[in-house]
Amino acid sequence: MSGEGDLIDHAKVAELLASGTIAATTATAGSAVLAEVYGLDVVERNLQDSDNTFTTFLLVRRTSIL
């Protein structure tokens, strides 16, 4: 899966895998919680390419123009 449309959402991919809507050979890099919720197998844990990896989240919103 190339991750287009709804398939960029790991939770959506997990849901579709669990329902059989997409091929069982598909994988997603979601959390262990997703695997538990949808009854999926965890193939690999702690995927990362660096011990110093971190994620930054930004909140972006429009301000009203008056």
C-alpha positions in Angstrom: 0.0 0.0 0.0 1.4 3.4 -0.9 -0.5 5.2 1.8 -2.9 7.4 -0.2 -6.2 8.8 0.9 -7.5 7.2 4.1 -4.5 4.8 4.1 -2.1 7.4 5.5 -3.9 6.8 8.8 -2.4 3.8 10.6 -5.6 3.3 12.6 -7.6 3.2 9.4 -5.2 0.7 7.9 -5.5 -1.5 11.0 -9.3 -1.3 10.8 -9.3 -2.3 7.2 -6.8 -5.2 7.8 -9.0 -6.5 10.6 -12.1 -6.4 8.5 -10.4 -8.1 5.5 -11.0 -5.1 3.3 -7.3 -4.9 2.3 -4.8 -7.8 1.8 -3.5 -9.6 4.9 0.0 -9.1 3.5 -0.3 -5.4 4.1 1.5 -3.9 7.1 1.3 -0.6 8.9 3.7 1.1 11.4 1.1 1.7 14.0 1.2 1.2 17.8 0.9 -2.0 19.7 -2.5 -0.7 21.0 -3.8 -0.8 17.4 -2.7 -4.4 17.1 -4.5 -5.2 20.4 -7.7 -3.4 19.5 -8.0 -5.0 16.1 -6.5 -8.4 16.9 -3.6 -8.0 14.6 -0.1 -9.5 14.9 2.9 -7.3 15.8 5.7 -8.3 13.4 8.4 -6.0 14.7 8.6 -3.7 17.8 10.7 -0.6 18.4 11.3 0.3 14.8 13.7 3.2 14.5 16.8 4.1 12.7 18.4 6.1 15.5 18.4 5.9 19.3 18.0 9.7 19.2 14.8 9.7 17.2 12.0 12.0 18.4 8.7 13.3 17.0 7.6 16.9 17.0 3.9 17.8 16.8 2.7 21.2 15.6 -0.7 22.7 16.2 -1.6 24.9 13.2 -4.8 26.9 12.9 -6.1 29.9 11.1 -6.7 33.1 13.0 -9.8 35.1 12.1 -9.1 38.1 9.8 -11.0 41.1 11.0 
